[in-house]
Amino acid sequence: MFSIINILQFLCLIPILGGTIFSILTVLTIQYFLKNSKSDIIDSFTPPLTVLKPVRGLEKNLKHNLCTIATQDYPNYQVIYSVQDPEDLAFPILKEIQEKFGSSRISIVVSTLEVGANGKINNLLGAIKEARHDIIVISDSDTNLRPDYLKKIVAPLDNPEVGCVCTLFKVTKGDSWFEKMELLSINADFIPSVIFAEVTGASNACLGPSIAIKQSTLKEIGGLDSLADYLVEDYEIGRRVWTSGKKMILLPYIIDTVVSLKNVRDWWTHQVYWDQNTYLAKPIPFIATILIRSIPFALLFALIRGDIIGLYNLIGVIIIRLITAGITSWKMEDIEGIKSLYLLPFRDILGLAFWILSFSQRTVVWRGVKFKVTSHGKMVVCHDLKIGENN
């Protein structure tokens, strides 16, 4: 007869083994996927395009990040910076950039449209009305872009079968320990999982920081305004594109996003919010991640056994996780991630807590208004008011 202790030990071994194998496989899939990242994607396709940059508030390195889209090695493009509040603290920076690069390239839109609960979509709706070109690139304000970015992201749209293009991203500028933890969550956990799913065909991805799509395609899938109540609007764009029969392309090209968290509370709520988004977008794959969380279950296994075998197992699991994460970070040119690896075991343990909390919370807060998130990923206004905000 198996005792409860024996059963618990056996159950712990499943994610220990699963997570260890998965860590090794991510090294292989990342190597396979990124092997063409430095190759020359066809640069001859350079149609005129419009870049939409929704901006809200002052973020770390904001001016530098916003300038990187204005200095692209691309022949004909329009940049639209958009804010929803005329008193937004970022507005003077936008004016300064416009004066530097000229109004023929840089446009600024101030729009107070509130079509739905999603603030980013509301902001984009004001900007897209001023777009001069059919091809649009939606680029978050915290992205730091290399001069070849536009040429790379627009190239796949030369194929009429392609409906939408997005790029990989990695987090940079993690100054505090909690910003480093955020960096590891994305660079050492989320992105390797995305690449693994892409290579194996386990699931599709549409990553919001960097998207290229034609306005004609957007209209075919319902338009931006139809996304205004979705919490995870980027995934919904991708889902509509690939269910329409067109291809959704994830480029082997990595952009940088700058992490900007004020305090531990911001980091904690954002981690829960991120896992909540992932669960709503892909519930089954997200639930299945319990099977690859090796470190927290190796710790539990060691505590249950209370002997040298449990301790050796924990040490071995941590070593494998650190080595494989270090290799994937190196392949992604993530030097900050390599320097922050000492925090990875703690991040993985807390990651299990965030995973659990994502099932218990079904509300998000935007500009002081609390929204209930439905099973379809839409946000509905709650009657009670809560002060705070999830970004």
HELIX and SHEET records of a PDB file:
HELIX    1   1 ILE A    4  LEU A   34  1                                  31    
HELIX    2   2 LEU A   62  ALA A   70  1                                   9    
HELIX    3   3 PHE A   91  PHE A  101  1                                  11    
HELIX    4   4 GLY A  119  ILE A  128  1                                  10    
HELIX    5   5 TYR A  149  VAL A  154  1                                   6    
HELIX    6   6 ALA A  155  ASP A  158  5                                   4    
HELIX    7   7 TRP A  177  SER A  185  1                                   9    
HELIX    8   8 ILE A  186  PHE A  190  3                                   5    
HELIX    9   9 ILE A  191  THR A  200  1                                  10    
HELIX   10  10 GLN A  215  GLU A  220  1                                   6    
HELIX   11  11 LEU A  224  LEU A  227  5                                   4    
HELIX   12  12 GLU A  233  THR A  243  1                                  11    
HELIX   13  13 VAL A  264  ALA A  281  1                                  18    
HELIX   14  14 PRO A  283  ALA A  288  1                                   6    
HELIX   15  15 THR A  289  ILE A  292  5                                   4    
HELIX   16  16 SER A  294  ARG A  305  1                                  12    
HELIX   17  17 ILE A  308  LYS A  331  1                                  24    
HELIX   18  18 ILE A  335  LYS A  339  1                                   5    
HELIX   19  19 LEU A  341  LEU A  343  5                                   3    
HELIX   20  20 LEU A  344  SER A  360  1                                  17    
SHEET    1   A 8 ILE A 106  VAL A 110  0                                        
SHEET    2   A 8 TYR A  77  VAL A  83  1                                        
SHEET    3   A 8 LEU A  49  PRO A  54  1                                        
SHEET    4   A 8 ILE A 135  SER A 139  1                                        
SHEET    5   A 8 SER A 210  LYS A 214 -1                                        
SHEET    6   A 8 VAL A 162  THR A 172 -1                                        
SHEET    7   A 8 LYS A 247  VAL A 258  1                                        
SHEET    8   A 8 THR A 143  ASN A 144 -1                                        
SHEET    1   B 3 THR A 363  TRP A 366  0                                        
SHEET    2   B 3 VAL A 369  VAL A 373 -1                                        
SHEET    3   B 3 MET A 379  VAL A 381 -1                                        
END                                                                             
